[in-house]
Amino acid sequence: MFTASIFWNDADVTVSSLCGLALRRRETRTFLAVLGKLLNKIQTNHCELAIAADLSRCSATTALLNSVPPIV
């Protein structure tokens, strides 16, 4: 997430998820797509697993933030 925030100005997801999004868009020659293909060779389905993990983290964060009602 730190690297994604520095290089892609996106603090909410991992670089692996950004790679997965590039692959979903069927990009072929972008840096993220090439990196995604490499990551998926190292670990099967790595980028989709990263997207799932980011979605899970988002859900957990939303649940935590909604667990305490605001002071009115």
C-alpha positions as MATLAB code, in Angstrom:
seq = 'MFTASIFWNDADVTVSSLCGLALRRRETRTFLAVLGKLLNKIQTNHCELAIAADLSRCSATTALLNSVPPIV';
ca = [
       0.000    0.000    0.000;
       2.880    2.356    0.784;
       4.474    1.770   -2.623;
       1.127    2.230   -4.388;
       0.619    5.513   -2.570;
       4.037    6.794   -3.609;
       4.131    5.722   -7.258;
       0.434    5.649   -8.208;
      -1.015    8.088   -5.645;
      -3.415    5.390   -4.456;
      -3.186    4.696   -0.729;
      -6.148    2.320   -0.528;
      -4.865   -0.721   -2.404;
      -1.711   -2.763   -2.848;
       0.469   -2.738   -5.937;
      -0.600   -6.341   -6.533;
      -4.244   -5.249   -6.667;
      -3.393   -2.466   -9.104;
      -1.661   -5.100  -11.238;
      -4.777   -7.247  -11.044;
      -6.933   -4.345  -12.191;
      -4.604   -3.758  -15.141;
      -4.917   -7.432  -16.070;
      -8.708   -7.276  -15.729;
      -8.676   -4.324  -18.146;
      -6.735   -6.561  -20.543;
      -3.795   -4.174  -20.622;
      -0.752   -5.857  -22.108;
       2.185   -3.482  -22.169;
       1.770   -1.312  -19.085;
       4.185   -1.712  -16.206;
       1.416   -2.914  -13.882;
       0.199   -5.540  -16.369;
       3.700   -6.898  -16.946;
       4.389   -6.950  -13.205;
       1.031   -8.659  -12.637;
       1.879  -11.415  -15.107;
       5.193  -11.957  -13.317;
       3.528  -12.052   -9.891;
       0.957  -14.538  -11.152;
       3.781  -16.784  -12.396;
       5.454  -16.667   -8.985;
       2.186  -17.397   -7.169;
      -0.854  -18.735   -8.998;
      -3.661  -16.150   -9.086;
      -1.623  -13.713   -6.964;
      -3.274  -10.531   -8.245;
      -6.835  -11.779   -7.802;
      -5.944  -12.976   -4.299;
      -4.579   -9.492   -3.569;
      -7.803   -7.885   -4.789;
      -9.807  -10.231   -2.546;
      -7.564   -9.378    0.416;
      -7.971   -5.635   -0.194;
     -11.757   -6.045   -0.386;
     -11.699   -8.030    2.859;
      -9.584   -5.366    4.574;
     -12.021   -2.720    3.333;
     -14.980   -4.641    4.760;
     -13.239   -5.096    8.106;
     -12.373   -1.399    8.253;
     -15.930   -0.389    7.384;
     -17.300   -2.681   10.101;
     -14.899   -1.236   12.675;
     -15.681    2.372   11.777;
     -19.433    1.719   11.864;
     -19.276   -0.196   15.156;
     -19.385    2.955   17.275;
     -22.122    5.480   16.564;
     -21.143    9.123   16.221;
     -21.694   11.486   19.119;
     -24.644   13.710   18.284;
];
